[in-house]
Amino acid sequence: MSAPNTPPPAVDPALLLEVAQQIVAALNLETAAADIDPDAPLYGEGLGLDSIDILEIALVLSKRYGLQLRSDDANNHVIFRSLRNLAAYVAEKRTR
């Protein structure tokens, strides 16, 4: 995961799109997955998600990729900073 002043992690573009599609489907967004800026904030400004949205995404991605996303993880602010960070976490932790 990247710190605020480090470059964003490199992520396979196909995985970026797949995670974006999971977000769009989970939240019934009217935004196309391909239109989500991979570096824009997910929470608050940017995509404009709230804590309930983030919990829903965590549940969907946990089931889809066999990974653990816990609400008490101290790194959630980094993991959910952007689509790119979230996809990098999925790439690193996925079991399927």
C-alpha positions as CSV (number, residue, x, y, z in Angstrom):
1,M,0.0,0.0,0.0
2,S,1.3,3.4,-0.8
3,A,1.8,6.2,1.7
4,P,0.5,9.7,0.9
5,N,3.8,10.9,-0.7
6,T,4.7,7.7,-2.6
7,P,3.6,6.8,-6.1
8,P,0.5,4.7,-6.4
9,P,1.0,0.9,-6.7
10,A,1.2,-0.7,-10.1
11,V,-1.9,-2.8,-10.7
12,D,-2.9,-5.0,-13.6
13,P,-5.4,-2.9,-15.6
14,A,-7.7,-5.9,-16.0
15,L,-7.9,-6.3,-12.2
16,L,-8.5,-2.5,-11.8
17,L,-11.5,-2.8,-14.1
18,E,-12.7,-6.1,-12.4
19,V,-12.7,-4.5,-9.0
20,A,-14.4,-1.4,-10.4
21,Q,-17.1,-3.6,-11.8
22,Q,-17.5,-5.3,-8.4
23,I,-18.0,-1.9,-6.8
24,V,-20.5,-0.7,-9.4
25,A,-22.5,-3.9,-9.1
26,A,-22.4,-4.0,-5.3
27,L,-23.6,-0.4,-5.0
28,N,-25.9,-0.3,-8.1
29,L,-23.9,2.8,-9.2
30,E,-24.9,4.6,-12.4
31,T,-21.3,5.2,-13.1
32,A,-19.6,2.9,-15.6
33,A,-16.8,0.9,-14.1
34,A,-14.4,2.1,-16.8
35,D,-15.2,5.7,-15.8
36,I,-14.0,5.4,-12.2
37,D,-10.7,7.2,-11.9
38,P,-8.3,4.7,-10.3
39,D,-6.6,7.4,-8.3
40,A,-9.6,9.4,-7.1
41,P,-10.6,8.9,-3.5
42,L,-13.3,6.3,-2.9
43,Y,-14.5,7.8,0.4
44,G,-16.0,11.2,0.7
45,E,-14.9,13.4,-2.3
46,G,-14.1,11.5,-5.5
47,L,-16.5,8.6,-5.9
48,G,-18.4,9.9,-2.8
49,L,-18.8,6.6,-0.9
50,D,-19.8,6.5,2.7
51,S,-18.9,4.0,5.4
52,I,-21.9,1.8,4.6
53,D,-20.8,1.7,1.0
54,I,-17.3,0.7,2.0
55,L,-18.6,-2.1,4.2
56,E,-20.7,-3.4,1.3
57,I,-17.6,-3.3,-1.0
58,A,-15.6,-5.1,1.7
59,L,-18.2,-7.9,1.9
60,V,-18.4,-8.4,-1.9
61,L,-14.7,-8.4,-2.4
62,S,-14.1,-10.7,0.5
63,K,-16.5,-13.2,-1.0
64,R,-15.3,-12.8,-4.5
65,Y,-11.5,-13.0,-3.9
66,G,-11.4,-15.0,-0.6
67,L,-9.6,-12.3,1.3
68,Q,-10.2,-10.6,4.7
69,L,-11.2,-7.0,4.8
70,R,-12.0,-6.1,8.4
71,S,-13.6,-3.0,9.7
72,D,-11.0,-2.7,12.5
73,D,-8.0,-2.9,10.2
74,A,-5.7,0.0,10.9
75,N,-4.8,0.2,7.2
76,N,-8.3,0.7,5.9
77,H,-7.6,4.4,5.3
78,V,-4.8,3.3,2.9
79,I,-6.6,0.2,1.4
80,F,-9.7,2.2,0.6
81,R,-7.9,5.4,-0.4
82,S,-8.6,4.7,-4.1
83,L,-9.6,2.1,-6.6
84,R,-5.9,1.5,-7.4
85,N,-5.0,0.9,-3.7
86,L,-8.0,-1.4,-3.3
87,A,-7.1,-3.4,-6.4
88,A,-3.5,-3.6,-5.2
89,Y,-4.7,-5.0,-1.9
90,V,-6.8,-7.5,-3.7
91,A,-3.9,-8.6,-5.9
92,E,-1.7,-9.0,-2.8
93,K,-4.2,-10.9,-0.6
94,R,-6.5,-12.8,-2.9
95,T,-6.8,-16.5,-2.5
96,R,-9.0,-17.1,-5.6
